[in-house]
Amino acid sequence: MLKRVQYNSSLLISAQIAKYWILCLIFIFSLTYTQILGDLNQDGLININDILREVNIIMEIPPLPSDSEQISADLNVDDNIEISDIIIIVDIILGNLESYCTNDQWDIPCENNYSECCYPITSHEFEWEIFNLGGLGYFSTIPYCKILAADNIWCLGQFHNVHINNPFEEGTNHFNFLHDGGNGFEMVDVIGDNSDFQNEYHLTNAEIFSSTDMVWNEDSYTDFNFYNGDSLIINVNEGINNPLVFPVIISKSIWGFNNQNLYIGYRNGYIFHWDGSTYQQMDSPVGDPPEELSSMTYGIEKIYGLDENHIYATSDIPSLMPFGSRSKLLFNNGISSSWEIIYEEPESIIDSTELHGDIYGIWGFRDSLYLTIYLSSNQLWQQSIHSLEGYWLIDENPQFEYSLFTGIDGNHYNDKFLLNRDCEIKHYNGENWSWDVSLSSLIEEYLPFPGASYRCLSLEVNEDIIIVTGVPLSGGQKFILKGTRITNE
């Protein structure tokens, strides 16, 4: 006898849908599940149970390891499961794994191979605030900022208090220092009453090592000055002063590892070194003697040291045009008294894959040097500090045409920042580049009148803090933008 069975169609459909979603979840889980090295039993923990299982695998005690166990047990990914893998598990449990990577403060063991070191993926997201400084005239300047810590940021330049009766008139109080101790920037009088130093000077270049260890240069003077927290040392380079010619040969850059090892570059191409007691002229392959200074003289624009044996200087002919100044890149090994040219902008482009164009920014990390170049397409060049071989990191993209990245800084390979004149920031986080154009709306709220033009001038990065300085082109208060990274921690 045939038995008739009646099915509930709605229940059948519901069961089929449930089965479908279960299969989808299994598929999604299979795509997103990441095998954790050291977690042999896949319980989300690395503990003594994993060590015991690792020992059994090495001693070939049954059962045989599954495919997932073989992957998790090979912590140094050398295709062998042995005692060295057990040692790594023990270090994980004891919290000693971080000691495997000692190159710098950033590198950590790679997730897919604990015997190698990687740099973390960083966040693109920052929270920004703006600080407006001085009166609304043209006279305040902010040429240099240094982030010593999130709650210890210094900026040097010249700053004027706003006149009490007229916001468009500069006040009589002048300051050369700004400090952010965590609650915003304030004008501070670091020097106090010092008959040899006047706060109305424009400080044009500086290097800051701590709150009580600074060196700077004053506009239109060759002197550079030290401040050690208690006293001010004036006119360090008095041995080369010549009042007939040197007041116009102002320094353009100061860079150093400490106040006993400083390099100073001048507008006429001269480079001097300070060793703590002697101010010595170095052999520079560019520039002219002061009496031969002309519009075609190569000046030292920037000096940057990657380490004590890799010091670089960029040199250009002063030009009103944003191109055509025939950039040169100089190198010093920190031992020799001579600099050498390692790059000179070619008169014509023969191979577009090679380095060409004007150098505007320079930054380095470990064995890599990065240069921002003013071109219509490629704009960031990376090269080895050893072989000098390099390649373009940013390829042709209409979005970035003629952006003129004047600032470059970063923390490590996966945390690089570029700044252009329009206050737009490009950031590489280890996976992709972001393009932040949000600062313009923040700046425009503080301009002296709607539609006023402005430019961003400098970029400073330290861990999760960014400092950008800028200026309205038609007059107005200078501004500092401070970005604080938003993290998930």
Buried (B, 14 or more C-beta within 10 A) or exposed (E): EEEEEEEEEEEEEEEEEEEEEEEEEEEEEEEEEEEBBBBBBBEEEBBEEBBEBBEBBBEEEEEEBEEBBBBBBBBBBEEEBBEEBBEBBBBBBEEEBEEBBEEEEBBBBBEEBBBEBBBBEBBBBBEBEBBBBBBBBBBBBBBBBBBEEBEBBBBBBBBBBBBEEEEEEBBEBBBBBBBBEEEEBEBBEBBEEBEEBEBEBBBBBBBBBBBEBBBBBBBEBBBBBBBEEEEBEBEBBEEBEEEEBBEEBBBBBBBBBEBEBBBBBBBBBBBBBBEEEEBEBBEBBBBBEBEEBEEEBBBBBBBBBBEEEBBBBBBBBBEEEEBEBBBBBBBBEBEEEEBEBEBBBEEEEEEEEEBBBBBBBBBBBEEBBBBBBBBEBBBBBBBEBEEEEBEBBBEEEEEBEEBBBBBBBBBBBBBBBBBBBBBBBBBBBBEEBBBBEEBEEBBEEBBEEEEBEBBBBBBBBBEBBBBBBBBBEEBBBBBBBBBBBEEEE
